[in-house]
Amino acid sequence: MGVKEFFPSFFMQLVTMPTRGRPNQAAFRVSPKMTKLEIKEYLWKIYDVPVKRIMTQNYLGRRKRIYGIRKIVSYKKPDFKKAIVTLDVEKIEKMK
């Protein structure tokens, strides 16, 4: 029997890399249904990245109208969540 692992069918896209001012933070665009615990498990089990803290921000999709000759067409881009992840640098250095 082995260990049961959780691999969600959610998407996770890297938005910003760690910079000189914030060397241990990265931002990801994730599905609005993902929780902080799921984000932490996803990064740990798939990429072996220890996470210290997660902050999330919910964004509504942008609404837009296109004015045509005969009618006005409106549409909305999908909603998303932005997760700012603080990496645990001490554990990363111990793993090396």
PyMOL commands that set and color helices and strands:
alter all, ss='L'
color gray80, all
select helices_A, chain A and resi 36-47+89-95
alter helices_A, ss='H'
color red, helices_A
select strands_A, chain A and resi 12-16+25-30+51-59+63-67+72-76+80-87
alter strands_A, ss='S'
color yellow, strands_A
deselect
rebuild
show_as cartoon
